[in-house]
Amino acid sequence: MKKIAFFIIAILYTQMTFGQQVKAPNVTFSKNYIKVHKGKTTVEIPEVSELVNIIMALHIDAENESNMFDTKSAYYQKVKNHFNPYKNHPIIDTVQKYINGLKHLEEQNLYMFSRESYGYYFALKMNACAYSFDKKGNIKNNGAVKEMAKGWYMFDPMKDTALIEDFARKSGFREFYKENKSYYTSLITTYNQLNPIQKMQNWLDKKFGFGYGSYAVYFSPLVYGAHSTTKLADNDFNQTLMFICKAEMDSKYTPIINELLESRIVFTEIDHNYVNPVSEGLLDKINNSFSNREKWAKGDVTSAYGNQFKIFNEYMTFAVYSLYINDNYSNKETLEYLPMMEDQMKNSRGFVKFKELNRMLLEKYKENPDIKISQLYNYILDWAMTINKST
């Protein structure tokens, strides 16, 4: 399965925007919006979002980069066949101006665009989810959120909406989207089958003692390993948004192992929104316990996690998933799955002490499943301090 065999990077930029803190509100959750979304999870492949994913996937180096695009699918070939005649459109030039710097990462034998390129990529595909086509075929912001990725990049890439709209018209994008609507619907069905989000949310709310009003999952069949999440708040209502890849069944595995493999992707985006706030209260201890970077993260792959706080949170988001599966799946299923995740974290992603941290946390949790999350944090950080100081 590709999500095990290859490196997946899930960069988290969390932006909380409360009305009183923003001069011109980026988020406006009306009473009606809250009524419609409160307590609910939505999973979508929005039309404008798919449009910008297609535009970016037409990048000249799309098939050379190892993480941003899924270029092995029949759908990608269909995209190429339909849209290649329009690769000289100015919006393609614009995208290639800001997505560049392809670099070979020797340790993982991967090719990836620059960090700045990822900033533009995330900002464009995330902000596009706030837009839709009106009856005249114009692309308009829906109003509730101006920028879903506000502050992620030096400017909002949707400033080029006119060019994006022109590409859609000239390329026949809307007809293409309609022709593939049944495929998108089937992907959403598979996603919901493999990702029991409500169960995840209930477990996280209980364990961390707080929660979020709503979840929205956005994906494209063109996304590979470049995942992100953000949380927005207004009018005493908060919403967690996740931007990830499609879910797939792999015939090599049982239905339960497929569920564990796929659920991990969205779970570790959701629980960043739980893990990070707790970590913020332990920042000094995290900085001390993870100060020796080479003990915890190696190689260019981990360069996106540029400080102790980000490195520790990546360890914890994955380790907390182990606690979740311990509580919700059989011991046999848990023990079959854990080595897959641990191997991925160590060998594909470069978090070299993950297995040790993960197993220690899990054993401590098994002793007392009612233990407070803050106690688990301190237990792990005390252990990490010893590792951090060792020669």
PyMOL commands that set and color helices and strands:
alter all, ss='L'
color gray80, all
select helices_A, chain A and resi 2-5+19-21+31-37+47-57+74-86+90-98+115-130+157-171+173-179+181-194+197-208+255-270+272-280+283-289+293-295+300-304+308-328+331-348+354-367+373-389
alter helices_A, ss='H'
color red, helices_A
select strands_A, chain A and resi 9-10+41-44+103-105+110-112+131-133+139-141+214-219+226-234+237-244
alter strands_A, ss='S'
color yellow, strands_A
deselect
rebuild
show_as cartoon
